[in-house]
Amino acid sequence: MAEVLLYHHIQGLTDGVRAFADDLRQAGHTVHTPDLFDGRTFAGIEEGFAFVREQGLDAIRERGAAAADGLRPELVYAGFSFGVTFAQRLAQTRPGARGALFMDSCLPVTEFGEAWPEGVPVQIHGKEGDEFFDEDLPAARELAGATAAAELFVYPGDGHLFADSSLAAYDPEASRLLVERVRAFLASV
């Protein structure tokens, strides 16, 4: 079974993110869900961004990096949207990564290095009409085309954070398919 470090999105460690982690735990995986916002959750994306600005992005980045301290390096790094920034950085820069899962976001590989790490599988999930994921889709396609170890899944619809069951954008069918694919990925790493 895999050990996963799962980073929440900009609205915080919501009940939906916790439920997603619990689903993976029920499949036998160990899932760590650091709370980078100290228990705060937000009703909207803009409120979450305001909190990050207030706290300072560098301080949040430090919390994100510190979440991996004390954990073995052979992790699958996962994140939802804002959380992908932490997951992708660690997957690309921390030796020993077993894999990466990016939901609702993907940054250009060049943000954290020259190339995607050899032998590190990655799955990228997003909605085709999601205004936020649309900005990241070129980077996701580039990553998917750069390594045979990458899979890109684009779902119909436009909901951002569609796999978070506690938010209005939740899409049960797309989320079920995402979880099925994530479980298969984790079983293979």
Backbone torsions as a table, in degrees:
resi	resn	phi	psi	omega
1	MET	NA	152.8	-176.2
2	ALA	-89.5	156.5	171.1
3	GLU	-111.8	125.7	-171.1
4	VAL	-120.0	135.8	170.4
5	LEU	-108.2	107.1	-172.3
6	LEU	-107.3	118.5	179.9
7	TYR	-96.5	135.5	179.6
8	HIS	-75.6	170.8	179.7
9	HIS	-89.4	-173.9	-173.0
10	ILE	-66.7	-17.2	178.6
11	GLN	-89.0	1.2	173.9
12	GLY	100.5	-174.8	179.6
13	LEU	-81.9	80.1	-175.3
14	THR	-76.6	168.3	175.1
15	ASP	-60.5	-32.3	179.3
16	GLY	-68.7	-38.2	176.0
17	VAL	-67.5	-41.5	177.5
18	ARG	-61.6	-40.8	179.5
19	ALA	-65.1	-39.5	177.2
20	PHE	-60.7	-46.4	178.7
21	ALA	-62.4	-41.9	179.0
22	ASP	-62.5	-36.6	177.6
23	ASP	-61.3	-42.3	178.2
24	LEU	-68.3	-36.2	176.9
25	ARG	-63.7	-39.3	178.8
26	GLN	-63.0	-24.6	176.7
27	ALA	-83.7	1.5	175.4
28	GLY	100.5	3.1	-179.0
29	HIS	-88.7	151.7	172.3
30	THR	-90.4	125.5	-177.1
31	VAL	-128.7	122.0	176.0
32	HIS	-98.4	132.0	-179.3
33	THR	-125.6	80.5	179.7
34	PRO	-63.7	143.3	178.1
35	ASP	-102.9	99.3	-176.9
36	LEU	-75.6	-11.1	-176.7
37	PHE	-110.5	15.6	176.2
38	ASP	51.6	47.2	175.3
39	GLY	88.2	-6.8	-179.9
40	ARG	-82.6	135.3	170.4
41	THR	-127.1	159.2	-172.9
42	PHE	-131.6	143.5	-178.0
43	ALA	-70.2	-24.4	-177.5
44	GLY	-141.1	164.8	-178.8
45	ILE	-64.0	-43.7	-178.8
46	GLU	-62.4	-37.8	177.3
47	GLU	-63.0	-40.5	177.8
48	GLY	-63.3	-44.0	177.9
49	PHE	-64.2	-37.3	177.8
50	ALA	-62.0	-40.6	178.3
51	PHE	-63.1	-43.2	179.6
52	VAL	-63.3	-42.0	177.7
53	ARG	-62.4	-42.6	-179.8
54	GLU	-63.2	-43.4	-179.4
55	GLN	-75.4	-29.5	-176.0
56	GLY	98.0	124.3	-177.9
57	LEU	-59.2	-38.7	-179.8
58	ASP	-63.0	-38.4	178.3
59	ALA	-65.1	-41.3	178.1
60	ILE	-66.2	-40.7	177.4
61	ARG	-59.8	-41.5	178.6
62	GLU	-62.3	-42.3	177.0
63	ARG	-61.6	-41.1	179.5
64	GLY	-62.8	-44.7	178.9
65	ALA	-67.3	-39.9	-178.6
66	ALA	-64.7	-24.7	-179.7
67	ALA	-61.8	-24.8	179.1
68	ALA	-85.6	-17.7	179.7
69	ASP	-60.7	136.3	179.0
70	GLY	85.1	-8.8	175.9
71	LEU	-98.2	147.8	178.4
72	ARG	-62.7	153.5	-175.9
73	PRO	-73.7	-18.0	-176.2
74	GLU	-81.9	66.2	-177.0
75	LEU	-110.6	158.6	163.4
76	VAL	-98.1	122.4	-179.5
77	TYR	-95.0	126.1	-175.2
78	ALA	-133.8	151.9	177.4
79	GLY	-160.4	153.8	172.6
80	PHE	-104.8	121.3	172.7
81	SER	49.8	-109.4	178.9
82	PHE	-52.5	-36.0	-180.0
83	GLY	-67.5	-19.6	177.5
84	VAL	-63.9	-31.2	-179.7
85	THR	-58.6	-38.3	179.2
86	PHE	-76.4	-45.7	-178.5
87	ALA	-62.2	-44.2	-177.6
88	GLN	-68.1	-41.6	178.6
89	ARG	-58.1	-48.2	-177.4
90	LEU	-68.9	-40.1	179.0
91	ALA	-61.1	-35.0	-178.0
92	GLN	-86.5	-23.2	-171.0
93	THR	-118.5	-18.7	-178.6
94	ARG	-97.3	113.7	-177.9
95	PRO	-57.8	143.9	175.4
96	GLY	100.1	-1.2	-178.4
97	ALA	-54.9	135.7	177.2
98	ARG	-92.6	-18.2	-179.6
99	GLY	172.3	178.0	179.8
100	ALA	-147.2	143.5	178.1
101	LEU	-129.1	118.4	-179.0
102	PHE	-116.6	117.2	178.2
103	MET	-111.7	126.1	174.9
104	ASP	73.1	7.0	-178.6
105	SER	-164.9	159.0	172.1
106	CYS	-165.1	127.6	178.7
107	LEU	-95.1	159.5	173.5
108	PRO	-59.7	139.3	179.9
109	VAL	-56.3	-33.7	-177.7
110	THR	-66.0	-10.1	174.7
111	GLU	-62.4	-30.2	-172.5
112	PHE	-128.0	8.7	179.5
113	GLY	165.9	-175.6	-178.1
114	GLU	-86.1	-29.1	-177.3
115	ALA	-151.7	161.1	174.7
116	TRP	-66.8	139.5	-177.6
117	PRO	-61.7	134.9	179.2
118	GLU	-58.5	131.9	174.0
119	GLY	77.7	9.2	177.8
120	VAL	-103.4	106.1	179.8
121	PRO	-71.1	151.5	-178.9
122	VAL	-145.0	141.3	170.0
123	GLN	-117.7	139.9	177.7
124	ILE	-124.8	130.8	-177.9
125	HIS	-128.4	136.2	175.3
126	GLY	-166.9	165.7	178.0
127	LYS	-93.1	141.5	-174.2
128	GLU	-66.1	-27.3	-179.3
129	GLY	-109.1	12.0	178.4
130	ASP	-72.7	119.3	-175.8
131	GLU	-58.8	-32.6	-179.9
132	PHE	-77.2	-45.4	179.9
133	PHE	-68.5	-32.0	177.6
134	ASP	-56.1	-36.8	177.7
135	GLU	-65.6	-31.3	-176.1
136	ASP	-93.7	-11.6	-175.1
137	LEU	-58.2	-40.1	176.4
138	PRO	-59.2	-41.7	178.1
139	ALA	-66.1	-39.5	178.6
140	ALA	-63.7	-43.7	178.8
141	ARG	-65.3	-39.4	178.7
142	GLU	-63.3	-45.3	178.0
143	LEU	-62.7	-45.5	-179.5
144	ALA	-61.7	-33.0	179.8
145	GLY	-83.5	-14.5	-175.2
146	ALA	-87.7	-17.5	-177.5
147	THR	-147.2	140.9	176.6
148	ALA	-69.6	-13.3	-178.8
149	ALA	-85.9	8.4	-177.9
150	ALA	-112.6	141.2	173.8
151	GLU	-127.5	134.3	177.3
152	LEU	-116.9	124.9	178.6
153	PHE	-119.2	118.5	178.6
154	VAL	-113.7	122.4	-174.5
155	TYR	-100.4	150.2	177.2
156	PRO	-69.1	147.2	178.0
157	GLY	114.4	-178.6	-174.1
158	ASP	-131.0	12.2	-176.5
159	GLY	-78.8	128.1	172.7
160	HIS	-86.0	141.4	-178.3
161	LEU	63.0	40.3	-174.0
162	PHE	-69.5	-13.2	179.5
163	ALA	-97.6	4.5	178.1
164	ASP	-94.2	105.3	-174.8
165	SER	-67.0	-8.7	-180.0
166	SER	-95.8	1.4	-177.6
167	LEU	-113.9	158.2	-178.7
168	ALA	-63.1	-27.1	-178.4
169	ALA	-77.7	-2.0	-177.0
170	TYR	-56.5	130.4	178.1
171	ASP	-120.7	101.6	-174.2
172	PRO	-56.7	-41.8	-177.1
173	GLU	-69.7	-48.1	178.9
174	ALA	-64.5	-38.7	178.9
175	SER	-64.3	-42.0	178.5
176	ARG	-59.2	-43.6	179.6
177	LEU	-66.8	-41.8	177.2
178	LEU	-59.3	-48.4	-179.1
179	VAL	-61.7	-41.4	177.8
180	GLU	-59.2	-44.9	-179.9
181	ARG	-68.4	-39.3	178.2
182	VAL	-64.8	-43.3	178.3
183	ARG	-60.5	-42.4	178.2
184	ALA	-63.7	-40.7	177.5
185	PHE	-60.3	-49.6	-177.3
186	LEU	-65.0	-31.9	177.6
187	ALA	-69.6	-19.5	-175.8
188	SER	-97.5	-11.7	-175.9
189	VAL	-95.2	NA	NA
